[in-house]
């Protein structure tokens, strides 16, 4: 699955998106764990409560939310607009 | 950076690089509008001191697609909560200088209470839910602005 990154997180990971090999559907917690395994140096920044997550462009707080094949998934830092 | 425009009924929402004209936005809130007795608007500007450093400018990044969707949801929620008539919400992206305009929120309603509250609510939720990120140019180099607890706590008053 393809995961998008924005802002400081994109710079810290060194890529705007990455492909993670994972059977779907999977919970957000499972996807987050796979992502942390892929970027172990950035584990703290990717942790729940640090990085925000959007599924299909909607913010998701529940780590049990299922992610299906074809969903657009993004991780990013807390927002600072306005 | 992309530019997106969306209108939802009487509401106008835009994410754009271009500057906006407050007089024009105010005129749009009043035009052919015989029912509203109140217009409240807020503008956010780039200031030169932030989080302890001298700032010379900033770049605003966003998540195209999600940004527009998040703003539409915030405006829809405000419209459900208060009897607002028109909302105009513009947020700029790209490179901005000191004192540049960043955001405009304008709300019209028959009475002032709803217009004040809806405008305040929209800004508080935009600060927490709309995917924009500021990167400042400071005397010590570039840095991403940190999200503040006070912005998160600001939502408590709407619970």
gemmi code that builds the backbone of each chain (N, CA, C; Angstrom):
import gemmi

chains = {
    "A": [
        ("UNK", (0.838, -1.193, 0.000), (0.000, 0.000, 0.000), (0.879, 1.250, 0.000)),
        ("UNK", (0.313, 2.302, -0.561), (1.034, 3.566, -0.667), (0.597, 4.502, 0.467)),
        ("UNK", (1.556, 5.121, 1.134), (1.247, 6.050, 2.232), (1.873, 7.408, 1.920)),
        ("UNK", (1.089, 8.464, 2.126), (1.551, 9.832, 1.845), (2.061, 10.498, 3.124)),
        ("UNK", (3.058, 11.375, 2.973), (3.591, 12.141, 4.110), (3.606, 13.622, 3.751)),
        ("UNK", (3.428, 14.449, 4.780), (3.437, 15.886, 4.539), (4.324, 16.617, 5.547)),
        ("UNK", (4.748, 17.795, 5.133), (5.418, 18.781, 6.001), (6.666, 18.196, 6.684)),
        ("UNK", (6.824, 18.476, 7.990), (8.054, 18.064, 8.690), (8.262, 16.560, 8.600)),
        ("UNK", (7.182, 15.796, 8.660), (7.318, 14.337, 8.612), (7.873, 13.887, 7.257)),
        ("UNK", (7.435, 14.530, 6.186), (7.958, 14.209, 4.849), (9.468, 14.450, 4.803)),
        ("UNK", (9.893, 15.559, 5.397), (11.333, 15.881, 5.385), (12.122, 14.922, 6.269)),
        ("UNK", (11.553, 14.567, 7.432), (12.274, 13.666, 8.356), (12.394, 12.257, 7.777)),
        ("UNK", (11.350, 11.809, 7.057), (11.394, 10.474, 6.450), (12.152, 10.486, 5.124)),
        ("UNK", (12.294, 11.677, 4.541), (13.036, 11.805, 3.286), (12.246, 11.377, 2.058)),
        ("UNK", (10.914, 11.305, 2.160), (10.094, 10.947, 0.994), (8.670, 11.453, 1.178)),
        ("UNK", (8.012, 11.756, 0.070), (6.636, 12.263, 0.097), (5.625, 11.118, 0.169)),
        ("UNK", (6.069, 9.925, -0.192), (5.205, 8.740, -0.067), (6.091, 7.507, -0.065)),
        ("UNK", (5.533, 6.390, 0.429), (6.292, 5.151, 0.369), (5.336, 3.971, 0.218)),
        ("UNK", (5.873, 2.883, -0.287), (5.100, 1.655, -0.448), (5.424, 0.711, 0.687)),
        ("UNK", (4.398, 0.245, 1.372), (4.570, -0.714, 2.464), (3.876, -2.003, 2.037)),
        ("UNK", (4.584, -3.094, 2.183), (4.033, -4.392, 1.800), (3.233, -4.936, 2.983)),
        ("UNK", (1.911, -5.021, 2.801), (1.059, -5.378, 3.928), (-0.247, -5.959, 3.389)),
        ("UNK", (-0.704, -7.102, 3.946), (-2.008, -7.606, 3.495), (-3.148, -6.720, 4.005)),
        ("UNK", (-4.076, -6.398, 3.116), (-5.217, -5.538, 3.478), (-6.500, -6.347, 3.348)),
        ("UNK", (-7.564, -6.018, 4.106), (-7.641, -4.925, 5.071), (-6.794, -5.160, 6.315)),
        ("UNK", (-6.361, -4.023, 6.903), (-5.602, -4.061, 8.153), (-6.042, -2.857, 8.974)),
        ("UNK", (-5.888, -2.957, 10.294), (-6.263, -1.816, 11.148), (-5.218, -0.709, 11.001)),
        ("UNK", (-5.629, 0.487, 11.369), (-4.678, 1.605, 11.363), (-3.479, 1.276, 12.262)),
        ("UNK", (-3.723, 0.633, 13.404), (-2.625, 0.263, 14.318), (-1.619, -0.652, 13.620)),
        ("UNK", (-2.118, -1.592, 12.816), (-1.235, -2.525, 12.095), (-0.425, -1.786, 11.044)),
        ("UNK", (-1.089, -0.871, 10.336), (-0.392, -0.090, 9.311), (0.673, 0.791, 9.964)),
        ("UNK", (0.317, 1.400, 11.092), (1.282, 2.261, 11.802), (2.496, 1.437, 12.238)),
        ("UNK", (2.241, 0.234, 12.772), (3.345, -0.630, 13.225), (4.256, -1.011, 12.051)),
        ("UNK", (3.654, -1.300, 10.890), (4.447, -1.653, 9.707), (5.286, -0.468, 9.243)),
        ("UNK", (4.683, 0.714, 9.345), (5.389, 1.934, 8.937), (6.583, 2.192, 9.876)),
        ("UNK", (6.372, 1.969, 11.167), (7.448, 2.169, 12.146), (8.574, 1.151, 11.904)),
        ("UNK", (8.203, -0.060, 11.494), (9.212, -1.071, 11.176), (10.032, -0.645, 9.950)),
        ("UNK", (9.353, 0.034, 9.023), (10.004, 0.506, 7.799), (10.941, 1.692, 8.082)),
        ("UNK", (10.566, 2.514, 9.064), (11.358, 3.706, 9.422), (11.665, 3.658, 10.926)),
        ("UNK", (12.471, 2.684, 11.392), (12.677, 2.527, 12.843), (13.270, 3.762, 13.516)),
        ("UNK", (14.091, 4.511, 12.763), (14.698, 5.714, 13.362), (13.657, 6.798, 13.679)),
        ("UNK", (12.499, 6.706, 13.013), (11.480, 7.735, 13.188), (10.292, 7.224, 13.992)),
        ("UNK", (10.503, 6.165, 14.767), (9.408, 5.515, 15.500), (8.626, 6.511, 16.367)),
        ("UNK", (9.381, 7.373, 17.053), (8.723, 8.309, 17.965), (7.812, 9.282, 17.208)),
        ("UNK", (8.316, 9.769, 16.066), (7.541, 10.740, 15.281), (6.299, 10.124, 14.641)),
        ("UNK", (6.343, 8.804, 14.406), (5.223, 8.133, 13.742), (4.216, 7.575, 14.746)),
        ("UNK", (4.529, 7.648, 16.033), (3.674, 7.037, 17.054), (2.282, 7.666, 17.080)),
        ("UNK", (1.322, 6.873, 17.532), (-0.040, 7.394, 17.721), (0.030, 8.523, 18.741)),
        ("UNK", (-0.642, 9.614, 18.472), (-0.567, 10.753, 19.380), (0.475, 11.773, 18.935)),
        ("UNK", (1.445, 11.349, 18.133), (2.418, 12.292, 17.557), (2.038, 12.622, 16.115)),
        ("UNK", (2.022, 11.605, 15.251), (1.620, 11.827, 13.855), (0.106, 11.692, 13.736)),
        ("UNK", (-0.505, 12.612, 13.013), (-1.937, 12.485, 12.715), (-2.088, 11.596, 11.487)),
        ("UNK", (-3.272, 10.993, 11.366), (-3.528, 10.117, 10.233), (-4.835, 10.494, 9.568)),
        ("UNK", (-4.820, 10.501, 8.240), (-6.059, 10.690, 7.475), (-6.261, 9.468, 6.597)),
        ("UNK", (-7.499, 8.968, 6.600), (-7.882, 7.908, 5.673), (-8.914, 8.514, 4.732)),
        ("UNK", (-8.639, 8.417, 3.443), (-9.495, 9.039, 2.428), (-9.786, 10.501, 2.771)),
        ("UNK", (-8.736, 11.187, 3.204), (-8.754, 12.628, 3.435), (-9.636, 13.047, 4.605)),
        ("UNK", (-9.855, 12.124, 5.551), (-10.582, 12.453, 6.777), (-9.708, 12.043, 7.966)),
        ("UNK", (-9.567, 12.951, 8.956), (-8.766, 12.636, 10.144), (-9.370, 11.468, 10.893)),
        ("UNK", (-8.523, 10.537, 11.314), (-8.977, 9.338, 12.022), (-8.242, 9.239, 13.348)),
        ("UNK", (-8.995, 9.081, 14.442), (-8.378, 8.947, 15.763), (-8.366, 7.514, 16.258)),
        ("UNK", (-9.296, 6.706, 15.756), (-9.464, 5.339, 16.264), (-8.474, 4.410, 15.567)),
        ("UNK", (-7.536, 3.864, 16.361), (-6.482, 2.994, 15.799), (-7.046, 1.667, 15.273)),
        ("UNK", (-8.292, 1.350, 15.638), (-8.915, 0.105, 15.147), (-9.571, 0.285, 13.780)),
        ("UNK", (-9.590, 1.495, 13.263), (-10.229, 1.743, 11.969), (-9.594, 0.868, 10.885)),
        ("UNK", (-10.422, 0.152, 10.110), (-9.851, -0.696, 9.060), (-9.416, 0.116, 7.841)),
        ("UNK", (-8.313, -0.294, 7.261), (-7.831, 0.314, 6.014), (-7.939, -0.747, 4.928)),
        ("UNK", (-8.639, -0.376, 3.858), (-8.887, -1.308, 2.763), (-8.022, -0.965, 1.567)),
        ("UNK", (-7.899, -1.937, 0.699), (-7.146, -1.713, -0.531), (-7.795, -0.559, -1.305)),
        ("UNK", (-6.989, 0.364, -1.791), (-7.517, 1.513, -2.527), (-7.760, 2.736, -1.665)),
        ("UNK", (-7.722, 2.592, -0.330), (-7.876, 3.766, 0.540), (-6.656, 4.674, 0.398)),
        ("UNK", (-6.904, 5.980, 0.483), (-5.794, 6.943, 0.496), (-5.408, 7.179, 1.955)),
        ("UNK", (-4.172, 6.858, 2.295), (-3.721, 6.967, 3.694), (-2.575, 7.971, 3.778)),
        ("UNK", (-2.664, 8.887, 4.742), (-1.616, 9.897, 4.902), (-1.262, 10.051, 6.371)),
        ("UNK", (0.014, 10.264, 6.644), (0.522, 10.567, 7.985), (1.164, 11.953, 7.933)),
        ("UNK", (0.906, 12.746, 8.960), (1.493, 14.089, 8.975), (1.536, 14.634, 10.395)),
        ("UNK", (2.322, 15.710, 10.625), (2.408, 16.285, 11.974), (1.136, 17.069, 12.307)),
        ("UNK", (0.946, 17.400, 13.597), (-0.164, 18.290, 13.963), (-0.159, 19.542, 13.088)),
        ("UNK", (-1.338, 20.017, 12.747), (-1.463, 21.088, 11.748), (-1.211, 22.460, 12.376)),
        ("UNK", (-0.753, 23.402, 11.557), (-0.375, 24.731, 12.066), (-0.821, 25.854, 11.132)),
        ("UNK", (-2.003, 25.707, 10.529), (-2.499, 26.771, 9.647), (-3.166, 27.889, 10.420)),
        ("UNK", (-3.808, 28.763, 9.686), (-4.579, 29.856, 10.276), (-3.773, 31.089, 10.551)),
    ],
    "B": [
        ("UNK", (2.110, 23.758, -5.527), (0.919, 24.167, -4.789), (-0.282, 24.237, -5.739)),
        ("UNK", (-1.392, 23.802, -5.252), (-2.576, 23.816, -6.106), (-3.559, 24.868, -5.605)),
        ("UNK", (-4.454, 25.225, -6.458), (-5.497, 26.157, -6.081), (-6.825, 25.423, -6.161)),
        ("UNK", (-7.614, 25.548, -5.140), (-8.908, 24.882, -5.158), (-10.012, 25.855, -4.809)),
        ("UNK", (-11.129, 25.737, -5.458), (-12.278, 26.570, -5.146), (-13.495, 25.683, -5.010)),
        ("UNK", (-14.293, 25.995, -4.049), (-15.519, 25.232, -3.896), (-16.580, 26.133, -3.298)),
        ("UNK", (-17.770, 26.054, -3.784), (-18.847, 26.787, -3.140), (-19.912, 25.790, -2.744)),
        ("UNK", (-20.512, 26.047, -1.600), (-21.493, 25.118, -1.062), (-22.709, 25.953, -0.685)),
        ("UNK", (-23.700, 25.978, -1.572), (-24.843, 26.840, -1.335), (-24.399, 28.281, -1.332)),
        ("UNK", (-24.633, 28.962, -0.202), (-24.259, 30.368, -0.098), (-22.825, 30.519, 0.390)),
        ("UNK", (-22.166, 29.421, 0.688), (-20.826, 29.517, 1.256), (-19.771, 29.498, 0.146)),
        ("UNK", (-18.648, 30.143, 0.459), (-17.539, 30.185, -0.486), (-16.278, 29.777, 0.258)),
        ("UNK", (-15.583, 28.777, -0.267), (-14.360, 28.288, 0.368), (-13.268, 28.228, -0.687)),
        ("UNK", (-12.107, 28.796, -0.398), (-11.019, 28.783, -1.376), (-9.674, 28.574, -0.689)),
        ("UNK", (-8.831, 27.787, -1.327), (-7.434, 27.612, -0.925), (-6.623, 28.122, -2.101)),
        ("UNK", (-5.830, 29.155, -1.893), (-5.210, 29.823, -3.036), (-3.886, 30.461, -2.662)),
        ("UNK", (-3.031, 30.630, -3.673), (-1.782, 31.363, -3.454), (-2.038, 32.868, -3.439)),
        ("UNK", (-2.992, 33.297, -4.244), (-3.253, 34.729, -4.429), (-3.728, 35.386, -3.141)),
        ("UNK", (-3.428, 36.663, -3.007), (-3.928, 37.458, -1.892), (-5.440, 37.636, -2.054)),
        ("UNK", (-6.087, 38.107, -0.984), (-7.517, 38.409, -1.061), (-7.753, 39.855, -0.636)),
        ("UNK", (-8.923, 40.375, -1.023), (-9.282, 41.760, -0.743), (-10.450, 41.749, 0.251)),
        ("UNK", (-10.190, 42.209, 1.463), (-11.210, 42.167, 2.512), (-12.453, 42.959, 2.098)),
        ("UNK", (-12.262, 44.089, 1.431), (-13.412, 44.902, 1.008), (-14.303, 44.113, 0.046)),
        ("UNK", (-13.669, 43.360, -0.840), (-14.446, 42.543, -1.780), (-15.210, 41.448, -1.038)),
        ("UNK", (-14.548, 40.801, -0.087), (-15.200, 39.720, 0.662), (-16.376, 40.256, 1.487)),
        ("UNK", (-16.170, 41.403, 2.098), (-17.241, 42.036, 2.883), (-18.418, 42.397, 1.969)),
        ("UNK", (-18.095, 42.924, 0.785), (-19.154, 43.281, -0.169), (-19.947, 42.046, -0.590)),
        ("UNK", (-19.245, 40.933, -0.772), (-19.943, 39.696, -1.165), (-20.875, 39.193, -0.056)),
        ("UNK", (-20.492, 39.436, 1.194), (-21.345, 39.012, 2.306), (-22.601, 39.885, 2.402)),
        ("UNK", (-22.509, 41.119, 1.889), (-23.636, 42.064, 1.978), (-24.499, 42.098, 0.728)),
        ("UNK", (-23.915, 41.709, -0.401), (-24.585, 41.884, -1.706), (-25.960, 41.199, -1.736)),
        ("UNK", (-26.988, 41.958, -2.137), (-28.355, 41.417, -2.248), (-28.754, 40.650, -0.996)),
        ("UNK", (-28.340, 41.140, 0.132), (-28.593, 40.437, 1.382), (-29.466, 41.328, 2.264)),
        ("UNK", (-30.761, 41.045, 2.284), (-31.686, 41.883, 3.050), (-32.021, 41.270, 4.402)),
        ("UNK", (-31.552, 40.053, 4.645), (-32.002, 39.358, 5.859), (-31.007, 39.451, 7.015)),
        ("UNK", (-29.742, 39.747, 6.713), (-28.733, 39.679, 7.770), (-28.460, 41.032, 8.407)),
        ("UNK", (-28.426, 41.037, 9.736), (-28.112, 42.260, 10.462), (-26.695, 42.278, 10.991)),
        ("UNK", (-25.927, 41.230, 10.712), (-24.572, 41.155, 11.274), (-23.606, 40.498, 10.303)),
        ("UNK", (-22.416, 41.108, 10.203), (-21.291, 40.458, 9.525), (-20.116, 40.513, 10.486)),
        ("UNK", (-19.494, 39.367, 10.748), (-18.274, 39.309, 11.556), (-17.199, 38.690, 10.687)),
        ("UNK", (-16.026, 39.314, 10.675), (-14.933, 38.641, 9.970), (-13.629, 38.722, 10.738)),
        ("UNK", (-12.748, 37.777, 10.438), (-11.426, 37.673, 11.047), (-10.409, 37.556, 9.928)),
        ("UNK", (-9.267, 38.217, 10.083), (-8.141, 37.947, 9.184), (-6.934, 37.573, 10.026)),
        ("UNK", (-6.187, 36.579, 9.567), (-4.933, 36.181, 10.199), (-3.781, 36.666, 9.347)),
        ("UNK", (-2.743, 37.211, 10.015), (-1.602, 37.819, 9.320), (-0.289, 37.172, 9.755)),
        ("UNK", (0.725, 37.283, 8.922), (2.074, 36.818, 9.282), (2.709, 37.879, 10.181)),
        ("UNK", (3.148, 37.478, 11.393), (3.800, 38.463, 12.268), (5.293, 38.141, 12.392)),
        ("UNK", (6.044, 39.175, 12.803), (7.508, 39.031, 12.702), (8.134, 38.279, 13.872)),
        ("UNK", (7.406, 38.168, 15.002), (7.958, 37.391, 16.121), (7.068, 36.181, 16.342)),
        ("UNK", (7.647, 34.988, 16.382), (6.857, 33.798, 16.684), (7.718, 32.784, 17.415)),
        ("UNK", (7.171, 32.218, 18.492), (7.844, 31.173, 19.274), (9.306, 31.550, 19.516)),
        ("UNK", (9.499, 32.829, 19.888), (10.805, 33.300, 20.344), (11.837, 33.625, 19.283)),
        ("UNK", (11.437, 33.715, 18.029), (12.426, 34.031, 16.994), (11.892, 35.096, 16.034)),
        ("UNK", (12.841, 35.811, 15.455), (12.528, 36.817, 14.452), (12.234, 36.093, 13.136)),
        ("UNK", (11.049, 36.344, 12.603), (10.624, 35.649, 11.383), (10.694, 36.618, 10.209)),
        ("UNK", (11.240, 36.158, 9.069), (11.293, 37.045, 7.910), (10.294, 36.636, 6.832)),
        ("UNK", (9.690, 35.467, 6.977), (8.673, 35.033, 6.026), (8.320, 33.597, 6.303)),
        ("UNK", (7.342, 33.071, 5.571), (6.996, 31.661, 5.772), (6.418, 31.043, 4.505)),
        ("UNK", (6.448, 29.710, 4.502), (5.827, 28.962, 3.424), (4.723, 28.123, 4.029)),
        ("UNK", (3.563, 28.136, 3.392), (2.438, 27.332, 3.858), (2.233, 26.158, 2.926)),
        ("UNK", (2.361, 24.971, 3.510), (2.114, 23.740, 2.758), (0.721, 23.225, 3.126)),
        ("UNK", (0.088, 22.490, 2.216), (-1.191, 21.869, 2.576), (-1.331, 20.528, 1.882)),
        ("UNK", (-2.425, 19.857, 2.167), (-2.716, 18.533, 1.606), (-3.859, 18.730, 0.617)),
        ("UNK", (-3.526, 18.961, -0.671), (-4.572, 19.271, -1.655), (-5.653, 18.186, -1.656)),
        ("UNK", (-6.880, 18.611, -1.708), (-7.988, 17.658, -1.668), (-8.528, 17.547, -0.257)),
        ("UNK", (-7.683, 17.112, 0.664), (-8.144, 17.009, 2.048), (-8.411, 18.393, 2.639)),
        ("UNK", (-7.580, 19.360, 2.275), (-7.751, 20.705, 2.830), (-9.154, 21.230, 2.553)),
        ("UNK", (-9.557, 21.172, 1.291), (-10.871, 21.685, 0.898), (-11.974, 20.913, 1.625)),
        ("UNK", (-11.789, 19.595, 1.702), (-12.789, 18.744, 2.359), (-12.919, 19.098, 3.848)),
        ("UNK", (-11.780, 19.311, 4.499), (-11.791, 19.642, 5.932), (-12.462, 20.994, 6.165)),
        ("UNK", (-12.153, 21.972, 5.309), (-12.748, 23.303, 5.477), (-14.254, 23.247, 5.243)),
        ("UNK", (-14.676, 22.490, 4.235), (-16.118, 22.353, 3.970), (-16.834, 21.737, 5.164)),
        ("UNK", (-16.198, 20.754, 5.792), (-16.809, 20.096, 6.945), (-16.940, 21.062, 8.119)),
        ("UNK", (-15.893, 21.854, 8.348), (-15.913, 22.820, 9.466), (-17.018, 23.859, 9.248)),
        ("UNK", (-17.134, 24.348, 8.020), (-18.171, 25.345, 7.711), (-19.562, 24.704, 7.831)),
        ("UNK", (-19.682, 23.464, 7.374), (-20.973, 22.766, 7.478), (-21.360, 22.579, 8.943)),
        ("UNK", (-20.372, 22.222, 9.777), (-20.652, 22.028, 11.211), (-21.089, 23.349, 11.864)),
        ("UNK", (-20.410, 24.440, 11.499), (-20.779, 25.750, 12.050), (-22.191, 26.139, 11.603)),
        ("UNK", (-22.527, 25.820, 10.359), (-23.854, 26.170, 9.822), (-24.966, 25.364, 10.485)),
        ("UNK", (-24.612, 24.171, 10.940), (-25.600, 23.341, 11.639), (-25.827, 23.881, 13.048)),
        ("UNK", (-24.747, 24.387, 13.625), (-24.793, 24.797, 15.030), (-25.419, 26.183, 15.236)),
        ("UNK", (-25.189, 27.097, 14.258), (-25.717, 28.449, 14.384), (-26.490, 28.822, 13.120)),
        ("UNK", (-27.464, 29.731, 13.257), (-28.222, 30.151, 12.065), (-27.428, 31.158, 11.230)),
        ("UNK", (-26.349, 30.690, 10.618), (-25.560, 31.584, 9.775), (-26.129, 31.537, 8.359)),
        ("UNK", (-25.980, 32.639, 7.664), (-26.483, 32.688, 6.293), (-25.348, 32.439, 5.305)),
        ("UNK", (-24.365, 33.344, 5.284), (-23.247, 33.192, 4.346), (-21.933, 33.049, 5.103)),
        ("UNK", (-21.075, 32.173, 4.580), (-19.714, 32.053, 5.110), (-18.759, 32.194, 3.947)),
        ("UNK", (-17.720, 32.989, 4.126), (-16.632, 33.063, 3.141), (-15.330, 32.748, 3.875)),
        ("UNK", (-14.639, 31.732, 3.382), (-13.421, 31.246, 4.037), (-12.328, 31.104, 2.981)),
        ("UNK", (-11.257, 31.856, 3.147), (-10.144, 31.816, 2.199), (-8.868, 31.556, 2.995)),
        ("UNK", (-8.087, 30.593, 2.561), (-6.790, 30.344, 3.201), (-5.724, 30.316, 2.121)),
        ("UNK", (-4.661, 31.059, 2.354), (-3.588, 31.107, 1.356), (-2.546, 30.017, 1.605)),
        ("UNK", (-1.870, 29.618, 0.547), (-0.750, 28.674, 0.614), (0.405, 29.273, -0.189)),
        ("UNK", (1.597, 28.699, -0.020), (2.766, 29.193, -0.744), (3.601, 30.108, 0.126)),
        ("UNK", (4.363, 30.973, -0.508), (5.325, 31.814, 0.205), (4.703, 33.148, 0.585)),
        ("UNK", (4.818, 33.505, 1.864), (4.234, 34.748, 2.370), (5.288, 35.556, 3.127)),
        ("UNK", (5.111, 36.878, 3.135), (6.048, 37.778, 3.820), (5.389, 38.337, 5.081)),
        ("UNK", (6.193, 39.016, 5.915), (5.671, 39.634, 7.136), (4.524, 40.576, 6.790)),
        ("UNK", (3.465, 40.491, 7.591), (2.235, 41.295, 7.493), (1.324, 40.873, 6.338)),
        ("UNK", (1.726, 39.861, 5.584), (0.814, 39.332, 4.557), (-0.412, 38.708, 5.209)),
        ("UNK", (-1.489, 38.701, 4.459), (-2.722, 38.044, 4.922), (-2.597, 36.536, 4.694)),
        ("UNK", (-3.029, 35.762, 5.688), (-3.007, 34.304, 5.580), (-4.415, 33.755, 5.376)),
        ("UNK", (-5.329, 34.209, 6.227), (-6.665, 33.595, 6.247), (-7.737, 34.654, 6.439)),
        ("UNK", (-8.885, 34.409, 5.807), (-10.071, 35.245, 5.990), (-11.240, 34.344, 6.329)),
        ("UNK", (-11.952, 34.684, 7.399), (-13.217, 34.010, 7.708), (-14.270, 35.099, 7.884)),
        ("UNK", (-15.297, 35.089, 7.073), (-16.378, 36.063, 7.175), (-17.710, 35.336, 7.285)),
        ("UNK", (-18.538, 35.786, 8.228), (-19.826, 35.123, 8.476), (-20.922, 36.177, 8.555)),
        ("UNK", (-22.032, 35.938, 7.866), (-23.187, 36.819, 8.010), (-24.332, 36.041, 8.654)),
        ("UNK", (-25.112, 36.765, 9.450), (-26.247, 36.134, 10.123), (-27.266, 37.229, 10.439)),
        ("UNK", (-28.470, 36.824, 10.810), (-29.468, 37.840, 11.133), (-29.064, 38.596, 12.403)),
        ("UNK", (-28.386, 37.920, 13.337), (-27.996, 38.569, 14.594), (-26.519, 38.325, 14.903)),
        ("UNK", (-25.949, 39.233, 15.699), (-24.502, 39.214, 15.892), (-23.987, 37.983, 16.643)),
        ("UNK", (-24.784, 37.462, 17.602), (-24.267, 36.364, 18.436), (-23.834, 35.181, 17.571)),
        ("UNK", (-24.690, 34.799, 16.639), (-24.385, 33.650, 15.774), (-23.176, 33.949, 14.893)),
        ("UNK", (-23.088, 35.181, 14.393), (-21.971, 35.529, 13.501), (-20.643, 35.511, 14.259)),
        ("UNK", (-20.629, 36.090, 15.479), (-19.401, 36.066, 16.291), (-18.994, 34.626, 16.603)),
        ("UNK", (-19.942, 33.854, 17.120), (-19.616, 32.489, 17.561), (-19.179, 31.622, 16.381)),
        ("UNK", (-19.877, 31.686, 15.263), (-19.538, 30.825, 14.121), (-18.155, 31.178, 13.573)),
        ("UNK", (-17.831, 32.462, 13.525), (-16.522, 32.891, 13.026), (-15.410, 32.350, 13.945)),
        ("UNK", (-15.619, 32.472, 15.241), (-14.644, 32.007, 16.232), (-14.485, 30.492, 16.148)),
        ("UNK", (-15.603, 29.793, 16.051), (-15.618, 28.328, 15.951), (-14.855, 27.860, 14.712)),
        ("UNK", (-15.122, 28.498, 13.590), (-14.463, 28.090, 12.332), (-12.949, 28.249, 12.464)),
        ("UNK", (-12.495, 29.370, 13.040), (-11.040, 29.558, 13.208), (-10.450, 28.529, 14.175)),
        ("UNK", (-11.141, 28.274, 15.286), (-10.622, 27.297, 16.260), (-10.494, 25.914, 15.632)),
        ("UNK", (-11.480, 25.507, 14.849), (-11.410, 24.173, 14.234), (-10.417, 24.143, 13.081)),
        ("UNK", (-10.340, 25.232, 12.330), (-9.346, 25.296, 11.251), (-7.936, 25.087, 11.812)),
        ("UNK", (-7.674, 25.700, 12.962), (-6.354, 25.595, 13.603), (-6.003, 24.167, 14.002)),
        ("UNK", (-7.009, 23.328, 14.207), (-6.783, 21.960, 14.683), (-7.043, 20.877, 13.656)),
        ("UNK", (-7.882, 21.162, 12.651), (-8.341, 20.086, 11.776), (-7.976, 20.258, 10.303)),
        ("UNK", (-7.633, 21.461, 9.873), (-7.367, 21.666, 8.446), (-5.872, 21.425, 8.178)),
        ("UNK", (-5.540, 20.581, 7.203), (-4.136, 20.197, 7.002), (-3.285, 21.261, 6.296)),
        ("UNK", (-2.915, 22.263, 7.089), (-1.949, 23.289, 6.665), (-0.766, 23.207, 7.611)),
        ("UNK", (0.412, 23.490, 7.082), (1.619, 23.527, 7.923), (2.461, 24.733, 7.526)),
        ("UNK", (2.940, 25.461, 8.562), (3.782, 26.636, 8.309), (5.249, 26.289, 8.528)),
        ("UNK", (6.066, 26.721, 7.583), (7.514, 26.626, 7.749), (8.054, 28.050, 7.714)),
        ("UNK", (8.662, 28.454, 8.829), (9.126, 29.835, 8.938), (10.588, 29.969, 8.522)),
        ("UNK", (10.903, 31.122, 7.969), (12.297, 31.509, 7.756), (12.646, 32.448, 8.903)),
        ("UNK", (13.607, 32.044, 9.743), (13.987, 32.873, 10.892), (15.468, 33.221, 10.788)),
        ("UNK", (15.907, 34.086, 11.735), (17.325, 34.466, 11.756), (18.210, 33.238, 12.009)),
        ("UNK", (17.634, 32.183, 12.603), (18.417, 30.945, 12.843), (18.201, 29.884, 11.755)),
        ("UNK", (17.576, 30.254, 10.667), (17.333, 29.287, 9.592), (15.851, 28.937, 9.481)),
        ("UNK", (15.559, 27.905, 8.676), (14.159, 27.508, 8.484), (13.719, 26.544, 9.570)),
        ("UNK", (12.440, 26.615, 9.930), (11.910, 25.668, 10.929), (10.406, 25.515, 10.726)),
        ("UNK", (9.925, 24.301, 11.028), (8.492, 24.051, 11.005), (7.892, 24.588, 12.283)),
        ("UNK", (6.767, 25.270, 12.177), (6.082, 25.792, 13.361), (5.502, 24.614, 14.146)),
        ("UNK", (5.671, 24.676, 15.467), (5.126, 23.634, 16.345), (3.664, 23.922, 16.666)),
        ("UNK", (2.855, 22.876, 16.651), (1.458, 23.035, 17.069), (1.423, 23.351, 18.563)),
        ("UNK", (0.497, 24.209, 18.977), (0.448, 24.657, 20.365), (-0.713, 24.003, 21.114)),
        ("UNK", (-0.464, 23.702, 22.389), (-1.519, 23.139, 23.235), (-2.697, 24.098, 23.367)),
        ("UNK", (-2.404, 25.399, 23.370), (-3.497, 26.356, 23.561), (-4.506, 26.290, 22.409)),
        ("UNK", (-4.014, 25.938, 21.210), (-4.934, 25.815, 20.071), (-5.831, 24.592, 20.233)),
        ("UNK", (-5.251, 23.530, 20.797), (-6.028, 22.319, 21.054), (-7.062, 22.588, 22.145)),
        ("UNK", (-6.591, 23.270, 23.202), (-7.488, 23.560, 24.331), (-8.610, 24.518, 23.936)),
        ("UNK", (-8.375, 25.303, 22.880), (-9.392, 26.260, 22.431), (-10.688, 25.554, 22.032)),
        ("UNK", (-10.577, 24.281, 21.652), (-11.778, 23.535, 21.238), (-12.692, 23.216, 22.422)),
        ("UNK", (-12.110, 23.240, 23.647), (-12.905, 22.869, 24.825), (-14.158, 23.732, 24.959)),
        ("UNK", (-14.027, 25.013, 24.572), (-15.179, 25.894, 24.794), (-16.367, 25.563, 23.887)),
        ("UNK", (-16.143, 24.726, 22.857), (-17.240, 24.372, 21.945), (-17.824, 23.011, 22.260)),
        ("UNK", (-17.328, 22.356, 23.351), (-17.836, 21.011, 23.681), (-19.204, 21.108, 24.333)),
    ],
}
model = gemmi.Model(1)
for chain_id, residues in chains.items():
    chain = gemmi.Chain(chain_id)
    for i, (resn, *xyz) in enumerate(residues, 1):
        res = gemmi.Residue()
        res.name, res.seqid = resn, gemmi.SeqId(i, " ")
        for name, pos in zip(("N", "CA", "C"), xyz):
            atom = gemmi.Atom()
            atom.name, atom.element = name, gemmi.Element(name[0])
            atom.pos, atom.b_iso = gemmi.Position(*pos), 0.0
            res.add_atom(atom)
        chain.add_residue(res)
    model.add_chain(chain)
structure = gemmi.Structure()
structure.add_model(model)
structure.setup_entities()
